[in-house]
Amino acid sequence: MQVTVRATPEERAWFLHVASAQQITLSDLVRQSIAIEGARLGIPAPAAPVAA
């Protein structure tokens, strides 16, 4: 699935800076943020796929 997020150039630069500081990709940062917000709302994240 692909999700599009609209952000200003300044917001995108900030997100990239945060992801870089954590040494993760922007996609991973978004996944983590969504999982954290879901947990805050009491909605469990789906299980991560298991590598073969």
C-alpha positions as CSV (number, residue, x, y, z in Angstrom):
1,M,0.0,0.0,0.0
2,Q,1.2,3.5,-0.7
3,V,0.2,6.5,1.4
4,T,0.8,10.1,0.3
5,V,1.4,12.7,2.9
6,R,1.3,16.4,2.0
7,A,4.0,18.4,3.8
8,T,5.7,21.7,3.3
9,P,9.3,21.7,2.2
10,E,10.2,22.7,5.7
11,E,8.2,19.9,7.3
12,R,9.8,17.4,4.9
13,A,13.3,18.6,5.8
14,W,12.5,18.3,9.5
15,F,11.1,14.7,9.0
16,L,14.2,13.7,7.0
17,H,16.4,15.3,9.7
18,V,14.6,13.3,12.5
19,A,14.8,10.0,10.4
20,S,18.5,10.6,9.7
21,A,19.2,11.3,13.4
22,Q,17.6,7.9,14.2
23,Q,19.5,6.3,11.3
24,I,16.2,5.0,9.8
25,T,14.3,5.7,6.6
26,L,11.5,8.2,6.3
27,S,9.1,5.3,5.7
28,D,10.2,3.7,8.9
29,L,9.8,7.0,10.8
30,V,6.2,7.2,9.4
31,R,5.4,3.6,10.4
32,Q,6.8,4.2,13.9
33,S,4.8,7.4,14.3
34,I,1.6,5.7,13.2
35,A,2.2,2.7,15.5
36,I,2.8,5.1,18.4
37,E,-0.4,7.0,17.7
38,G,-2.4,3.8,17.2
39,A,-1.1,2.5,20.6
40,R,-2.0,5.7,22.2
41,L,-5.6,5.3,20.9
42,G,-5.6,1.6,22.0
43,I,-5.4,0.2,18.5
44,P,-2.7,-2.5,18.3
45,A,-0.4,-2.4,15.3
46,P,-0.5,-5.5,13.0
47,A,2.2,-8.1,13.5
48,A,5.4,-7.4,11.5
49,P,6.0,-9.8,8.6
50,V,8.4,-12.6,9.4
51,A,11.4,-12.8,7.1
52,A,11.8,-16.2,5.3
